[in-house]
Amino acid sequence: MSDHLLSDRDLDLIFRSARSYNAWKDETVSRVELEALYDLMRMGPTSANCQPARLIFCQTADAREKLAACVMDGNVEKVRTAPVVAIIGMDMEFYEKLPQLFPHTDARSWFVGDDGPDGPLVEETAFRNSSLQGAYLIIAARALGLDCGPMSGFDKEKVDAAFFGGTTVKSNFICALGHGSQKDLFDRSPRLSFDEACRIL
């Protein structure tokens, strides 16, 4: 096997054996682990290196309780009991950092020109790339030995008001982080086969 390939054990850890957890062991996640997670996540590619994702790690009981008040009933206990829940947000003025992040050309003008700062190109770019970064977060967390429980069942307006009020950031999705418990873990759901989902042209 090439030195440039991950081992089967690594691939199991990140993909094949990894699960979306609903319950958590009573084990903390440290700031060092969260910083290491972000340090990996930020290396994933985004359009013009725009990096629109902004994260809030709800680690304290107060922060998790505040978030729990914004989620669907089925997600309340998941949020309350997880060691950390990340809110993956998207900065709708991400383009203001493009002179720093993509200095090769005037990329900022792509978003503040005819389309305007509230135009569909801004919305589409922020949503697509913050979603990508959220996926990188999940992969990075698993690679570092953490388990994940991504969720989309929450009131976006409530989350935005509670955590991003007065900013240009809007929420995309949330993801619990920690060491998963087998309690309330469903059997793995089916995946589509290559022939069902793919075409080679």
Stockholm file with secondary structure:
# STOCKHOLM 1.0

chainA/1-201         MSDHLLSDRDLDLIFRSARSYNAWKDETVSRVELEALYDLMRMGPTSANCQPARLIFCQTADAREKLAACVMDGNVEKVRTAPVVAIIGMDMEFYEKLPQLFPHTDARSWFVGDDGPDGPLVEETAFRNSSLQGAYLIIAARALGLDCGPMSGFDKEKVDAAFFGGTTVKSNFICALGHGSQKDLFDRSPRLSFDEACRIL
#=GR chainA/1-201 SS CCTTSCCHHHHIIIIISCCBCSSBCSCCCCHHHHHHHHHHHTTSCCGGGCCCEEEEEECSHHHHHHHHTTBCGGGHHHHHHSSEEEEEEEETTGGGGHHHHCTTTTTTHHHHSTTCTTSHHHHHHHHHHHHHHHHHHHHHHHHTTCEEEEECCBCHHHHHHHHSTTSSEEEEEEEEEECBCSTTCCCCCCCCCHHHHCCCC
#=GC SS_cons         CCTTSCCHHHHIIIIISCCBCSSBCSCCCCHHHHHHHHHHHTTSCCGGGCCCEEEEEECSHHHHHHHHTTBCGGGHHHHHHSSEEEEEEEETTGGGGHHHHCTTTTTTHHHHSTTCTTSHHHHHHHHHHHHHHHHHHHHHHHHTTCEEEEECCBCHHHHHHHHSTTSSEEEEEEEEEECBCSTTCCCCCCCCCHHHHCCCC
//
